């Protein structure tokens, strides 16, 4: 992730959670002293140079690098006159990665010398991200119609954008939808020609309006508000007027609303208002043709969701409505693939949401109909989309392994992987996570993707010093590599074992060497352990899902075996999770597509593959699960 005004804005704006009750409005206590001495204005030429370097590179740094450098500056230059600016920049980085709690704590620790206006402004952004909207509104209310203070170390446009989105969330939570939409209109004025900003603000405004009842919309528009509020709330206000029998006023407001919507380029009829049946869940997968097996696998997991009865006294009769993604569409303008099925489910079947295999047109079509679309894909669809990617990316799984190794004490890392595009991509993600966490890559050795013998590569590996070894390849290739490592006397070590020089593969010389063995190991199965059990004991793998007997998945695995007489795969699990998310949203009270979309962007859902949570780009951001080989079993790793 790059540190940029718009990128951080979306992270702050989309990470808001529900308001927490009982939080009295109050500023951060200015009497809390920072951990280090209060800065003075003494000479520190080295600190000046360090700060200039940090500030000059801020927009080109990823969040991990920026955070590390700013924390380093604050540690090494506690008395520097630029400490307030560094604190502000670090608070912004923490907000940008969704860590409002850490950002708030940083402000508390530095409250005694930060300017009051700057401190309260940043504190308001933190409270907004943490869902404490009463407090956020109290702190940020002075800026409802004015620009924020000049933030030392923060870009003015970024500060203004953060402010407007946070105030919009806070006003929404306080029951002022029109005021919330007015803030989005002010947000639009920051970058009036930006298409992404425009799409974001308008979609947010439409969703706020979708949550409002007709009488509330009418009441909101009795006060003076901007054109965006009138455009998005007008339709419901018209309905309220007609329900009162005031047709002349309704007709006048309808004409005004239509005119404004046309002026700002909105559809006259809003997709978010499309009526949908919350008990109808759509599924578009290939049920014929070359990929029919894929559709069959996804359907197996999906059927277990709609037929499960977690609470018989409150059971809801969900129905799964199927369409064949491989079928030829009746309309040529819909193209091939799942698009035709998605259109039919959205417009004719009135489903509340759809699970589908990827298709170039699927996300765009779903967006036009305001349809929640859960794609069995790992590539994020973007902030302004109504589609969400359910699969953890391969890069996320590689990075999760690196972070686990770092947490266990590993500091030197080696990579042994295929000389392929995917192998290089995973190695890069792993390397980035290692270096961000303070580790070092001591070597990256590659082999031909089709290789079955690895003696020369393992011999080269033997010359390296490393605490952890990452193999970015599938389980079937790891099954060949593990014995080759053992021949070279390189063995996996238990992740429970404390790192010591005597046993680490970082040691030099001949004899047995031990390392944390890690792999993405897609396709991991019980057969794998049976074949190479002694060579992979203690290995840490991140395949997306494995049917272990742990509490998270035991019930699903048992039901799956009883129903289908086979073990579930990762595809089964991801399909199950996708349908579970839609079902879970309805069981939590979602009754419209707008309700579902709001929950998808603000809530998490317990699943087989993790606690499903989507980021601002609508990709998975919850940590992938990691598994450890323990005897003849593979279990979920818990540190």
C-alpha positions as CSV (number, residue, x, y, z in Angstrom):
1,X,0.0,0.0,0.0
2,X,1.3,3.4,-0.9
3,X,1.0,6.4,1.4
4,X,-1.1,8.9,-0.6
5,X,-3.9,11.3,0.2
6,X,-6.6,9.4,-1.6
7,X,-5.4,6.0,-0.6
8,X,-5.3,6.8,3.1
9,X,-8.7,8.6,2.8
10,X,-10.4,5.5,1.5
11,X,-8.9,3.4,4.3
12,X,-10.1,5.8,6.9
13,X,-13.5,6.3,5.4
14,X,-14.3,2.6,4.8
15,X,-13.0,1.2,8.1
16,X,-15.6,2.9,10.2
17,X,-17.7,0.6,12.4
18,X,-21.0,1.0,14.2
19,X,-21.2,3.8,16.8
20,X,-20.5,2.7,20.3
21,X,-23.0,3.9,22.9
22,X,-22.2,5.7,26.1
23,X,-19.0,7.5,25.0
24,X,-19.3,11.1,26.3
25,X,-17.8,13.8,24.1
26,X,-14.4,14.8,25.5
27,X,-11.0,15.8,24.1
28,X,-7.9,13.8,24.8
29,X,-6.4,14.6,28.2
30,X,-3.7,17.2,27.5
31,X,-2.1,16.4,30.8
32,X,-0.8,12.9,29.8
33,X,3.0,13.2,29.3
34,X,4.8,11.5,26.4
35,X,7.1,8.6,27.2
36,X,10.3,10.5,26.4
37,X,11.3,14.0,27.5
38,X,9.3,16.9,26.2
39,X,11.1,18.2,23.0
40,X,13.0,21.4,23.0
41,X,14.4,23.4,20.1
42,X,18.0,22.4,20.5
43,X,20.3,21.9,17.5
44,X,20.1,18.4,15.9
45,X,21.4,18.6,12.4
46,X,21.2,14.8,12.0
47,X,17.6,14.9,13.0
48,X,16.9,17.7,10.5
49,X,18.4,15.6,7.7
50,X,16.5,12.5,8.8
51,X,13.2,14.3,9.0
52,X,13.7,15.9,5.5
53,X,14.4,12.5,4.1
54,X,11.3,11.0,5.7
55,X,9.1,13.9,4.6
56,X,10.5,13.8,1.0
57,X,9.9,10.0,0.6
58,X,6.5,9.8,2.5
59,X,4.3,9.6,-0.6
60,X,6.5,6.9,-2.2
61,X,6.8,4.6,0.9
62,X,4.6,1.7,1.8
63,X,2.9,1.9,5.2
64,X,5.3,-0.5,6.9
65,X,8.4,1.4,5.8
66,X,6.9,4.8,6.7
67,X,5.8,3.6,10.1
68,X,9.2,2.1,10.9
69,X,11.1,5.2,9.8
70,X,8.8,7.6,11.8
71,X,9.0,5.5,14.9
72,X,12.8,5.4,14.5
73,X,12.9,9.2,14.2
74,X,10.8,9.6,17.3
75,X,13.1,7.2,19.2
76,X,16.4,8.6,18.1
77,X,15.4,12.3,18.2
78,X,13.1,12.7,21.2
79,X,14.0,16.4,21.6
80,X,13.7,17.5,17.9
81,X,11.5,20.5,17.1
82,X,9.9,18.4,14.3
83,X,8.5,15.8,16.7
84,X,4.9,17.2,16.5
85,X,5.1,16.8,12.7
86,X,6.5,13.3,13.0
87,X,3.7,12.4,15.4
88,X,1.1,13.7,13.1
89,X,2.6,11.8,10.1
90,X,2.8,8.6,12.1
91,X,-0.8,9.0,13.4
92,X,-1.9,9.3,9.7
93,X,0.0,6.2,8.8
94,X,-1.6,4.2,11.6
95,X,-5.0,5.5,10.6
96,X,-4.3,4.6,7.0
97,X,-3.7,0.9,7.9
98,X,-6.8,0.9,10.0
99,X,-5.1,0.9,13.4
100,X,-7.1,3.8,15.0
101,X,-6.3,2.4,18.5
102,X,-2.6,2.7,18.0
103,X,-3.0,6.2,16.5
104,X,-5.1,7.3,19.5
105,X,-2.5,5.9,21.9
106,X,0.3,7.8,20.1
107,X,-1.7,11.1,20.5
108,X,-2.3,10.4,24.2
109,X,1.4,9.8,24.8
110,X,2.3,13.1,23.0
111,X,-0.6,15.2,24.1
112,X,1.3,17.5,26.4
113,X,3.1,19.3,23.6
114,X,1.0,18.9,20.5
115,X,-1.0,22.0,19.6
116,X,-4.5,21.7,20.9
117,X,-6.3,22.2,17.6
118,X,-4.1,19.7,15.8
119,X,-4.3,17.2,18.6
120,X,-8.1,17.3,18.8
121,X,-8.5,17.1,15.1
122,X,-6.4,13.9,14.8
123,X,-8.1,12.6,17.9
124,X,-11.5,13.1,16.1
125,X,-10.3,11.1,13.2
126,X,-9.2,8.3,15.5
127,X,-12.5,8.2,17.3
128,X,-14.3,8.1,14.0
129,X,-12.3,5.1,12.8
130,X,-12.9,3.3,16.1
131,X,-16.6,3.9,15.8
132,X,-16.9,6.3,18.7
133,X,-18.9,8.7,16.6
134,X,-20.4,10.8,19.5
135,X,-16.9,11.7,20.5
136,X,-15.7,12.1,16.9
137,X,-18.5,14.6,16.2
138,X,-17.8,16.5,19.4
139,X,-14.1,16.9,18.5
140,X,-14.7,17.7,14.8
141,X,-17.9,19.8,15.0
142,X,-15.9,23.1,14.7
143,X,-15.0,22.0,11.1
144,X,-18.5,21.2,9.8
145,X,-18.3,24.2,7.4
146,X,-14.6,25.2,7.7
147,X,-11.3,23.7,6.7
148,X,-9.3,21.8,9.3
149,X,-6.2,23.3,11.0
150,X,-3.0,23.3,9.1
151,X,-1.6,20.0,10.0
152,X,2.2,20.1,10.3
153,X,3.5,17.1,8.4
154,X,0.1,16.3,6.7
155,X,-1.0,17.2,3.2
156,X,-3.9,19.7,3.4
157,X,-6.0,17.9,0.8
158,X,-5.6,14.6,2.7
159,X,-6.6,16.2,6.0
160,X,-9.7,17.8,4.4
161,X,-10.7,14.5,2.8
162,X,-10.3,12.6,6.0
163,X,-12.3,15.2,7.9
164,X,-15.3,15.1,5.5
165,X,-15.6,11.3,5.4
166,X,-15.3,11.0,9.2
167,X,-17.8,13.7,9.8
168,X,-20.1,12.0,7.2
169,X,-19.9,8.8,9.2
170,X,-20.4,10.6,12.5
171,X,-23.5,12.5,11.3
172,X,-24.9,9.4,9.8
173,X,-24.6,7.7,13.2
174,X,-26.2,10.7,14.9
175,X,-29.3,10.6,12.8
176,X,-28.5,13.4,10.4
177,X,-28.4,11.8,7.0
178,X,-28.7,15.1,5.0
179,X,-25.9,16.6,7.0
180,X,-23.8,13.5,6.4
181,X,-24.4,13.8,2.6
182,X,-23.5,17.5,2.7
183,X,-20.1,16.5,4.1
184,X,-19.7,14.2,1.1
185,X,-20.5,17.1,-1.2
186,X,-17.8,19.1,0.5
187,X,-15.5,16.1,0.0
188,X,-16.2,16.2,-3.7
189,X,-15.0,19.8,-3.9
190,X,-11.5,18.8,-2.7
191,X,-10.8,17.1,-6.1
192,X,-13.8,18.0,-8.3
193,X,-12.3,16.4,-11.4
194,X,-11.4,13.1,-9.8
195,X,-13.5,10.2,-11.1
196,X,-12.7,7.9,-8.2
197,X,-13.5,10.5,-5.7
198,X,-16.8,11.3,-7.4
199,X,-17.8,7.7,-7.6
200,X,-16.9,7.1,-4.0
201,X,-18.8,10.1,-2.7
202,X,-21.9,9.5,-4.7
203,X,-22.0,5.8,-3.8
204,X,-21.6,6.6,-0.2
205,X,-24.5,9.2,-0.4
206,X,-26.7,6.7,-2.1
207,X,-26.1,4.1,0.6
208,X,-26.8,6.6,3.3
209,X,-30.1,7.5,1.6
210,X,-31.0,3.8,1.3
211,X,-30.9,3.5,5.1
212,X,-33.3,6.3,5.6
213,X,-37.1,6.0,5.9
214,X,-39.4,8.2,3.7
215,X,-40.6,10.4,6.6
216,X,-37.0,11.0,7.8
217,X,-35.9,11.9,4.3
218,X,-38.7,14.4,4.0
219,X,-38.0,15.9,7.4
220,X,-34.3,16.2,6.5
221,X,-35.0,18.1,3.3
222,X,-37.2,20.7,5.0
223,X,-33.9,22.4,6.1
224,X,-31.5,23.9,3.6
225,X,-29.1,21.3,2.2
226,X,-26.9,20.8,-0.9
227,X,-27.7,19.4,-4.2
228,X,-26.3,15.9,-3.4
229,X,-28.5,15.5,-0.4
230,X,-31.6,16.6,-2.4
231,X,-30.7,14.3,-5.3
232,X,-30.2,11.2,-3.1
233,X,-33.0,11.8,-0.5
234,X,-35.5,13.3,-2.8
235,X,-37.1,10.1,-4.1
236,X,-38.0,8.9,-0.6
237,X,-39.2,12.4,0.4
238,X,-41.5,12.3,-2.7
239,X,-43.0,9.0,-1.5
240,X,-43.6,10.5,2.0
241,X,-45.4,13.5,0.5
242,X,-47.6,11.2,-1.7
243,X,-48.4,9.0,1.3
244,X,-49.8,12.2,3.0
245,X,-51.9,13.0,-0.1
246,X,-49.9,16.1,-0.9
247,X,-49.6,15.4,-4.7
248,X,-48.7,19.0,-5.8
249,X,-45.7,19.1,-3.4
250,X,-44.7,15.6,-4.4
251,X,-44.8,16.4,-8.1
252,X,-42.8,19.6,-7.6
253,X,-40.1,17.8,-5.5
254,X,-40.0,14.9,-7.9
255,X,-39.3,17.2,-10.8
256,X,-36.6,19.0,-8.8
257,X,-35.0,15.7,-7.8
258,X,-35.0,14.4,-11.3
259,X,-33.4,17.6,-12.6
260,X,-30.7,17.6,-10.0
261,X,-29.9,13.9,-10.6
262,X,-29.5,14.5,-14.3
263,X,-27.3,17.5,-13.6
264,X,-24.8,15.6,-11.5
265,X,-24.9,12.5,-13.8
266,X,-26.9,10.1,-11.7
267,X,-29.4,7.6,-12.9
268,X,-33.0,8.8,-12.4
269,X,-33.9,5.5,-10.7
270,X,-31.5,4.4,-8.0
271,X,-30.2,0.8,-8.1
272,X,-30.0,0.7,-4.3
273,X,-33.7,1.0,-4.1
274,X,-34.4,-2.2,-6.1
275,X,-36.6,-4.5,-4.1
276,X,-35.0,-7.8,-3.3
277,X,-36.0,-10.9,-1.5
278,X,-33.6,-11.4,1.5
279,X,-34.2,-15.1,1.5
280,X,-33.1,-15.6,-2.1
281,X,-29.4,-16.1,-2.5
282,X,-28.0,-16.3,-6.1
283,X,-25.2,-18.6,-7.2
284,X,-23.6,-18.4,-10.7
285,X,-21.1,-21.2,-11.4
286,X,-20.3,-23.4,-14.4
287,X,-22.7,-26.4,-14.2
288,X,-21.8,-27.6,-17.7
289,X,-18.8,-27.6,-20.1
290,X,-15.1,-28.0,-19.3
291,X,-15.4,-26.3,-15.8
292,X,-18.5,-28.2,-14.6
293,X,-16.4,-29.9,-11.9
294,X,-15.5,-26.4,-10.4
295,X,-19.2,-25.6,-10.3
296,X,-20.0,-28.9,-8.6
297,X,-17.4,-28.3,-5.9
298,X,-18.7,-24.8,-5.1
299,X,-22.3,-26.0,-5.1
300,X,-21.4,-28.7,-2.5
301,X,-20.3,-26.2,0.1
302,X,-23.1,-23.7,-0.8
303,X,-25.8,-26.3,-0.2
304,X,-24.5,-27.1,3.3
305,X,-25.1,-23.4,4.1
306,X,-28.7,-23.1,3.0
307,X,-29.6,-26.5,4.5
308,X,-28.0,-25.9,7.9
309,X,-30.3,-24.9,10.9
310,X,-28.2,-23.3,13.6
311,X,-31.2,-22.4,15.7
312,X,-34.4,-24.4,14.8
313,X,-36.6,-21.9,16.6
314,X,-35.4,-19.1,14.4
315,X,-34.7,-20.9,11.2
316,X,-35.1,-18.8,8.0
317,X,-36.1,-20.6,4.8
318,X,-33.2,-19.6,2.6
319,X,-33.4,-20.6,-1.1
320,X,-30.4,-20.9,-3.4
321,X,-31.2,-19.8,-6.9
322,X,-28.8,-21.3,-9.5
323,X,-27.6,-20.1,-12.9
324,X,-25.1,-21.9,-15.2
325,X,-22.1,-19.6,-15.9
326,X,-21.2,-21.7,-18.9
327,X,-24.7,-21.4,-20.5
328,X,-25.1,-19.3,-23.7
329,X,-26.8,-16.0,-22.8
330,X,-30.2,-15.2,-24.4
331,X,-29.1,-11.6,-24.9
332,X,-26.0,-10.9,-26.9
333,X,-25.3,-7.6,-25.1
334,X,-24.6,-9.5,-21.9
335,X,-21.7,-11.4,-23.4
336,X,-20.6,-14.8,-22.2
337,X,-19.6,-16.1,-18.8
338,X,-21.6,-15.4,-15.6
339,X,-22.9,-12.0,-16.7
340,X,-26.2,-13.2,-18.1
341,X,-26.9,-15.3,-15.1
342,X,-26.1,-12.4,-12.8
343,X,-28.4,-10.1,-14.7
344,X,-31.2,-12.6,-14.5
345,X,-30.8,-13.2,-10.8
346,X,-30.6,-9.5,-10.1
347,X,-33.6,-8.3,-12.2
348,X,-35.9,-11.2,-12.5
349,X,-35.3,-13.4,-9.4
350,X,-34.7,-10.3,-7.1
351,X,-32.0,-12.1,-5.1
352,X,-30.4,-10.2,-2.2
353,X,-26.9,-11.0,-3.5
354,X,-24.9,-13.4,-5.7
355,X,-21.9,-15.6,-5.4
356,X,-20.1,-16.1,-8.7
357,X,-16.9,-17.2,-10.4
358,X,-14.9,-14.3,-11.9
359,X,-16.0,-12.7,-15.1
360,X,-14.7,-9.4,-16.7
361,X,-18.2,-7.9,-16.9
362,X,-19.7,-9.4,-13.7
363,X,-18.5,-6.7,-11.3
364,X,-19.6,-3.8,-13.6
365,X,-23.0,-5.3,-14.2
366,X,-23.5,-5.9,-10.5
367,X,-22.5,-2.4,-9.7
368,X,-25.2,-1.1,-12.1
369,X,-27.9,-3.0,-10.3
370,X,-26.6,-2.3,-6.8
371,X,-26.1,-6.0,-6.3
372,X,-23.8,-7.4,-3.7
373,X,-21.5,-9.8,-5.6
374,X,-19.2,-12.2,-3.8
375,X,-16.6,-13.4,-6.3
376,X,-14.6,-16.6,-5.9
377,X,-11.5,-14.7,-6.8
378,X,-8.5,-13.2,-5.0
379,X,-8.1,-9.9,-6.9
380,X,-9.7,-6.9,-5.3
381,X,-12.5,-5.2,-7.3
382,X,-12.0,-1.6,-6.1
383,X,-13.6,0.8,-3.7
384,X,-16.5,1.9,-5.9
385,X,-17.5,-1.7,-6.8
386,X,-20.4,-3.7,-5.3
387,X,-18.3,-6.8,-5.8
388,X,-16.1,-8.4,-3.1
389,X,-13.3,-11.0,-3.6
390,X,-13.7,-13.9,-1.1
391,X,-10.4,-15.6,-1.6
392,X,-7.2,-14.6,0.3
393,X,-4.6,-13.6,-2.2
394,X,-1.6,-15.8,-2.7
395,X,0.6,-12.8,-1.7
396,X,-1.4,-12.4,1.5
397,X,-0.8,-16.1,2.4
398,X,2.9,-15.7,1.8
399,X,3.1,-12.6,3.9
400,X,1.2,-14.3,6.7
401,X,3.8,-17.0,6.8
402,X,6.6,-14.4,7.0
403,X,5.0,-12.5,9.8
404,X,4.5,-15.8,11.7
405,X,8.2,-16.7,11.4
406,X,9.2,-13.2,12.6
407,X,7.0,-13.5,15.6
408,X,8.7,-16.9,16.4
409,X,12.1,-15.2,16.5
410,X,13.4,-15.9,13.0
411,X,15.5,-13.2,11.5
412,X,17.3,-14.7,8.6
413,X,15.3,-16.2,5.7
414,X,15.9,-18.2,2.6
415,X,13.5,-18.8,-0.3
416,X,13.6,-21.9,-2.5
417,X,10.9,-21.6,-5.2
418,X,10.0,-22.0,-8.9
419,X,11.4,-19.7,-11.6
420,X,7.8,-18.8,-12.6
421,X,5.7,-15.6,-12.5
422,X,3.7,-16.9,-9.6
423,X,6.8,-18.1,-7.7
424,X,8.4,-14.7,-8.1
425,X,5.3,-12.9,-7.1
426,X,5.0,-14.9,-3.9
427,X,8.7,-14.6,-3.2
428,X,8.4,-10.8,-3.5
429,X,5.4,-10.7,-1.1
430,X,7.3,-12.8,1.4
431,X,10.4,-10.7,1.0
432,X,8.5,-7.5,1.6
433,X,6.9,-8.8,4.8
434,X,10.2,-10.1,6.1
435,X,12.1,-6.8,5.4
436,X,9.3,-4.7,6.8
437,X,9.4,-6.8,10.0
438,X,13.1,-6.3,10.4
439,X,14.3,-9.6,8.9
440,X,16.8,-10.3,6.1
441,X,16.6,-12.5,3.0
442,X,19.9,-14.3,2.8
443,X,19.2,-16.0,-0.5
444,X,16.6,-16.8,-3.1
445,X,17.3,-20.0,-5.1
446,X,15.0,-21.0,-8.0
447,X,14.3,-24.2,-9.8
448,X,12.6,-24.9,-13.1
449,X,8.8,-25.1,-12.6
450,X,8.7,-28.6,-14.1
451,X,11.7,-29.9,-12.1
452,X,11.4,-33.2,-10.2
453,X,15.0,-33.3,-8.9
454,X,16.6,-30.6,-6.8
455,X,20.0,-31.8,-5.7
456,X,22.0,-28.8,-7.1
457,X,19.5,-26.3,-5.7
458,X,19.5,-27.9,-2.3
459,X,23.3,-28.0,-2.3
460,X,23.3,-24.2,-3.0
461,X,20.8,-23.8,-0.2
462,X,23.0,-25.6,2.2
463,X,25.6,-22.8,1.8
464,X,23.2,-20.2,3.1
465,X,22.5,-19.1,6.7
466,X,18.8,-19.0,7.5
467,X,16.3,-19.5,10.4
468,X,13.3,-20.0,8.1
469,X,12.9,-21.5,4.6
470,X,10.0,-20.5,2.4
471,X,8.9,-22.6,-0.5
472,X,6.3,-20.7,-2.6
473,X,4.8,-23.7,-4.4
474,X,2.0,-26.2,-4.3
475,X,1.8,-29.2,-2.0
476,X,2.6,-31.7,-4.8
477,X,5.9,-30.0,-5.4
478,X,6.7,-29.7,-1.7
479,X,6.1,-33.5,-1.5
480,X,9.2,-33.9,-3.8
481,X,11.3,-31.1,-2.2
482,X,10.9,-32.3,1.5
483,X,12.8,-35.6,1.0
484,X,15.5,-33.7,-1.0
485,X,16.0,-31.3,1.9
486,X,16.3,-34.3,4.3
487,X,19.0,-35.9,2.1
488,X,21.0,-32.7,2.6
489,X,20.3,-33.0,6.4
490,X,18.1,-29.9,6.4
491,X,15.1,-30.7,8.6
492,X,12.0,-28.7,9.8
493,X,12.1,-27.6,13.4
494,X,9.1,-27.4,15.7
495,X,7.7,-23.8,15.8
496,X,7.4,-24.3,19.5
497,X,11.2,-24.7,19.9
498,X,13.2,-21.6,21.0
499,X,15.7,-20.4,18.5
500,X,19.3,-21.3,19.4
501,X,22.5,-21.2,17.4
502,X,23.2,-24.8,18.0
503,X,20.1,-26.1,16.1
504,X,19.4,-23.3,13.7
505,X,20.0,-23.6,10.0
506,X,21.9,-20.3,10.4
507,X,24.7,-22.4,11.9
508,X,27.7,-23.1,9.6
509,X,29.4,-26.4,8.9
510,X,28.3,-29.9,8.3
511,X,25.8,-32.0,10.2
512,X,22.1,-31.7,10.9
513,X,20.6,-28.2,10.4
514,X,17.1,-27.2,11.4
515,X,14.8,-24.5,10.0
516,X,11.2,-23.3,10.1
517,X,9.8,-24.9,7.0
518,X,7.1,-22.8,5.4
519,X,5.0,-23.1,2.2
520,X,1.8,-21.8,0.7
521,X,1.2,-25.5,-0.1
522,X,-2.0,-25.1,-2.2
523,X,-3.7,-28.4,-2.5
524,X,-2.5,-29.7,0.9
525,X,-4.2,-33.0,1.8
526,X,-4.0,-35.9,4.1
527,X,-2.3,-37.9,1.4
528,X,0.6,-35.4,1.5
529,X,1.2,-36.0,5.2
530,X,0.9,-39.8,4.7
531,X,3.6,-39.7,2.0
532,X,6.2,-37.4,3.6
533,X,5.2,-37.2,7.2
534,X,8.7,-37.6,8.7
535,X,10.2,-34.9,6.4
536,X,7.6,-32.1,7.2
537,X,7.0,-32.4,11.0
538,X,6.5,-28.9,12.4
539,X,6.1,-27.4,8.9
540,X,3.9,-24.3,8.7
541,X,1.6,-24.1,5.7
542,X,-0.9,-21.6,4.4
543,X,-3.1,-23.2,1.7
544,X,-6.2,-21.1,2.3
545,X,-8.0,-24.0,4.0
546,X,-7.4,-27.5,5.3
547,X,-10.1,-29.8,6.8
548,X,-8.7,-30.1,10.2
549,X,-10.5,-31.2,13.4
550,X,-10.2,-27.8,15.0
551,X,-13.1,-26.0,16.5
552,X,-13.6,-23.6,13.6
553,X,-14.1,-26.3,11.0
554,X,-14.8,-29.6,12.7
555,X,-18.6,-29.3,12.4
556,X,-18.4,-28.4,8.7
557,X,-15.9,-31.2,8.0
558,X,-18.1,-33.8,9.7
559,X,-21.3,-32.7,7.9
560,X,-19.4,-32.6,4.6
561,X,-18.0,-36.1,5.0
562,X,-21.4,-37.5,6.0
563,X,-23.1,-35.8,3.0
564,X,-20.6,-36.3,0.2
565,X,-18.4,-39.2,1.5
566,X,-15.2,-37.2,0.8
567,X,-13.0,-34.6,2.4
568,X,-13.8,-30.9,1.6
569,X,-11.3,-28.9,-0.4
570,X,-10.3,-25.2,-0.1
571,X,-12.7,-24.5,-3.0
572,X,-15.5,-26.1,-1.0
573,X,-14.6,-24.0,2.0
574,X,-14.4,-20.7,0.2
575,X,-17.8,-21.4,-1.5
576,X,-19.3,-22.2,1.9
577,X,-17.9,-18.9,3.3
578,X,-19.2,-16.8,0.4
579,X,-22.8,-18.1,0.9
580,X,-22.4,-17.9,4.7
581,X,-21.6,-14.2,4.5
582,X,-24.8,-13.5,2.6
583,X,-26.8,-15.6,4.9
584,X,-25.1,-14.0,7.9
585,X,-25.9,-10.5,6.7
586,X,-29.6,-11.4,6.4
587,X,-29.7,-13.1,9.8
588,X,-28.2,-9.9,11.3
589,X,-31.0,-7.9,9.9
590,X,-30.2,-6.9,6.3
591,X,-33.4,-6.6,4.2
592,X,-32.1,-4.7,1.2
593,X,-29.1,-4.9,-1.0
594,X,-27.9,-1.6,0.5
595,X,-28.1,-3.2,3.9
596,X,-25.9,-6.1,2.7
597,X,-23.4,-3.8,1.1
598,X,-23.1,-1.7,4.2
599,X,-22.4,-4.8,6.3
600,X,-19.9,-6.1,3.9
601,X,-17.9,-2.9,4.2
602,X,-18.1,-2.5,7.9
603,X,-18.5,-6.0,9.6
604,X,-16.7,-9.3,9.7
605,X,-18.2,-12.8,9.5
606,X,-16.9,-15.9,11.1
607,X,-16.0,-18.4,8.4
608,X,-14.0,-21.6,7.7
609,X,-11.2,-19.7,6.1
610,X,-11.0,-17.0,8.7
611,X,-13.1,-14.1,10.1
612,X,-14.1,-12.8,6.7
613,X,-13.5,-9.1,6.5
614,X,-13.1,-6.9,3.4
615,X,-10.9,-3.8,3.0
616,X,-11.5,-0.6,1.2
617,X,-10.5,-2.2,-2.2
618,X,-13.1,-5.0,-1.4
619,X,-10.4,-7.7,-1.1
620,X,-9.9,-10.0,2.0
621,X,-7.9,-8.3,4.7
622,X,-8.4,-10.7,7.6
623,X,-5.3,-12.9,8.3
624,X,-5.2,-16.2,6.4
625,X,-5.2,-19.3,8.6
626,X,-1.9,-21.2,9.1
627,X,-1.6,-24.9,9.7
628,X,1.1,-27.0,11.3
629,X,2.0,-30.6,10.7
630,X,1.7,-32.4,14.1
631,X,2.4,-36.1,13.9
632,X,0.1,-37.6,11.3
633,X,-2.3,-34.7,11.6
634,X,-2.4,-31.1,10.3
635,X,-3.8,-28.7,12.8
636,X,-4.6,-25.0,12.8
637,X,-1.6,-23.1,14.2
638,X,-2.1,-21.1,17.3
639,X,0.9,-19.4,18.7
